[in-house]
Amino acid sequence: MADTTRREILAGVAAAIAAIGTAGFPTALYAEAGLTVDDFLALSEKLTGKKPLDAAVAAKLLGGFVATGKGDGILQLMHGDGIDDALSGAIVAAWYSGLYETGWGQAVSDFNGALVWAAMTYTKPWANCGGETGYWADPPTE
């Protein structure tokens, strides 16, 4: 058996984490629960009042909700079988904050595309340029 260095082990672990992160949640996870990304997207658009929302972000959020045991609750919301204010609020909060639960902890679904930036028109995501140098010196045109 070849001697494995610490660097090789860490590189392998990092590669595995990166592969899982880019792959996202498998579609089979929500298919088993009877959920589709399109249905979750429609529910999210209804709850947030915003259209169009990003389907790739919806897939991440749906995977997180299913992984944390909220799949049945989402199905009930989709079919109008009940009102779960806490779950509805969690869905809206995930879209506005860009953060969601994965079952292993919190993750970022879409920082720059989080709805909070559209709601707070006076600010922008960190490290995003607002215009040419000194753009902020003049009062807004509106």
N, C-alpha and C positions, 0 to 999 in steps of 0.2 A: 504494500500500500504506500503510495507516494505521500510525502509529508506536505501537508497543506499549510500555507502561511496564513497569518491573521488577515493580511491584506486580501488574499483570495477569498476567504470566507466572507469578509465584509463586502467585497465587490459582488459576490453571489447574492447575498442578502439584499443589497441595494438594487440589483437587477430584478430580483423577484418582486420587491415592493413596487418598483417602477412599472413592471409588467402588469401587476394587479391594478395599479392606479390608472393606467391608460386603458385597460380593458373594461373597467367599470363593473357594474353588476351584470351577471349573465341574464339574458332575456328569459331564460327558462325559469328564473327565480320568480318573475312576476307572472309568467304564463301559468305556472302551477297555482298561483293564487287567483287566476281568472281575471287578471288585470292587463291592460295594454297601455303603452306609453301615450297613444292618441287619446284614450279615455281620460287618463290622468291629466294630460295637457288641457283637454276641454274643461275638466273640473277646476284646474288651476286658473284658467282664464276666467271662469265664472266667479271664483272666489276672490281673485285679485282685481278683476275688472280691467285687466290689461290684455291686449292682443297685439300682435302675436307673441307668444312666449316661445322660448327656444326648446326644441324637442330633445336636443342632447342634454340640456340641463334637466329637463323633465325626467329623462331616463335615469339620471343620477339620483334625483330626489326620490323618485318612485322606488328605486332599488334600496335606498336608505330607509324609507318608511316600511317597506316589506321586511327588510332585514331586522328592523327593530320591533316587529310584531304588529305593525299598524295596517297590514294589508286588508284584513277584514273590515276595519273601520273605513278605509278608503273605498272599498267596494260598496259599503252601505251609503256613504256620501254620494257616490256616483249614481246609485240606483234610487236615491231619495228615500231610503228606508229609515232614515233617522238623522237627527242633527247632533253632531258632536262638535261643540264649540271649541273645545281644546284642540282637537285634531285639525279642524278648519283653520284655526289660528296658527297652528304649527306649520301647515302648508303655506299659508300666506307669509309667515315669518321667514320660512326657508327661501322663498322667492325674493323677499325684500332684503334679507341679510346676505344671501349667497352662501349660507352655512346650513349643513344638514347632519343628522346623526347617521352613522354607518353600521352601528352594532359593535364597532370597535373603538368608537370615539367620534368626535366631530371632524368634518372635512369641509373643504370649500368647493362649492359647485361651480360658481362663476362670480368672481369678485368684481370685475369691471362691469359685468352685465347685471349685477344685482339691482333690483328695482328701486332700492333706496336712492341711488344716484339720480334717477329721473324724478323722484319725489322731492329731492332736495336740490332744486335747480341752482342754488347759490354755491354749490360745491361740486367737486369731482373726485373720482378715485385717486388715491395717492399715487404719485409719480406719473400722472397723466398731465400733459401740458394743456393749459387753457387757452393758449394763443401765443402771439409774438411776445417778445420780451417787453414788459411794461404794459401788457394788455389790461391789467387790473387797475391802472392809474386813472383811466377815464370812467365816468359814470356809465351805467348800462343805458342802452338806447331805448329800452322799454320804460 
